C-alpha cells in the first residue's frame, strides 16, 4: 500500500513541477489560473491559449492523482 502511495505522490510532484513551469511561461500564478477558470478574472492578453490548454491538461492529471489518493483513503483507512 505504501508503495502505491509513494508512486502517486511522486507523480503529483512531477505534475506540480510541470504546472509551475507552465504557469511561469504564462506569467500567471496558480491563483490567477483558478480565478480565470472560475470566470472571476479575465484572461491576460499575454497568456496564450496553448499554454492555458496545457495547464488545464496538467491540472486534470493532478485531479486524477488526488482522486487515486482519496480512493486509497476510502478503501484502506476507514475503520
C-alpha positions as CSV (number, residue, x, y, z in Angstrom):
1,X,0.0,0.0,0.0
2,X,2.8,2.4,0.9
3,X,4.5,1.8,-2.4
4,X,1.3,2.7,-4.3
5,X,1.0,5.9,-2.2
6,X,4.7,6.7,-2.9
7,X,4.1,6.3,-6.6
8,X,1.1,8.6,-6.5
9,X,2.9,11.2,-4.5
10,X,5.9,11.1,-6.9
11,X,3.5,11.6,-9.9
12,X,1.9,14.5,-8.1
13,X,5.3,16.1,-7.6
14,X,6.1,15.7,-11.3
15,X,2.8,17.2,-12.3
16,X,3.3,20.1,-9.8
17,X,6.7,20.9,-11.4
18,X,5.2,20.8,-14.9
19,X,2.3,23.1,-13.8
20,X,4.8,25.5,-12.2
21,X,6.8,25.7,-15.4
22,X,3.7,26.3,-17.5
23,X,2.5,29.0,-15.1
24,X,5.9,30.7,-15.4
25,X,5.6,30.5,-19.2
26,X,2.2,32.1,-19.0
27,X,3.4,34.7,-16.4
28,X,0.5,33.9,-14.1
29,X,0.1,32.4,-10.6
30,X,-1.9,29.3,-9.7
31,X,-4.5,31.6,-8.0
32,X,-4.7,33.6,-11.2
33,X,-5.3,30.4,-13.1
34,X,-8.1,29.4,-10.7
35,X,-9.7,32.8,-11.0
36,X,-9.6,32.6,-14.8
37,X,-11.2,29.2,-14.8
38,X,-13.9,30.4,-12.4
39,X,-14.6,33.4,-14.6
40,X,-13.6,35.8,-11.8
41,X,-10.7,37.2,-13.8
42,X,-10.3,37.9,-17.5
43,X,-7.6,36.0,-19.3
44,X,-4.5,38.3,-19.6
45,X,-3.6,39.2,-23.2
46,X,-0.1,37.8,-22.9
47,X,-1.4,34.4,-21.9
48,X,-1.5,32.1,-24.9
49,X,-4.4,29.7,-25.3
50,X,-1.9,26.8,-26.0
51,X,-0.3,27.4,-22.6
52,X,-3.7,27.6,-20.9
53,X,-4.7,24.3,-22.5
54,X,-1.5,22.6,-21.3
55,X,-2.1,23.9,-17.8
56,X,-5.7,22.5,-18.0
57,X,-4.3,19.1,-19.0
58,X,-1.9,19.0,-16.2
59,X,-4.5,20.1,-13.6
60,X,-6.7,17.3,-14.9
61,X,-3.9,14.9,-14.3
62,X,-3.4,16.3,-10.9
63,X,-7.0,15.8,-10.1
64,X,-6.8,12.2,-11.2
65,X,-3.9,11.5,-8.9
66,X,-5.6,13.2,-5.9
67,X,-8.7,11.1,-6.7
68,X,-6.5,8.0,-6.5
69,X,-5.2,9.0,-3.1
70,X,-8.7,9.6,-1.9
71,X,-9.7,6.2,-3.2
72,X,-6.9,4.6,-1.2
73,X,-8.1,6.5,1.9
74,X,-11.7,5.3,1.5
75,X,-10.7,1.7,0.8
76,X,-7.9,1.2,3.3
77,X,-8.1,3.8,6.0
78,X,-11.7,3.8,7.0
79,X,-12.2,1.8,10.2
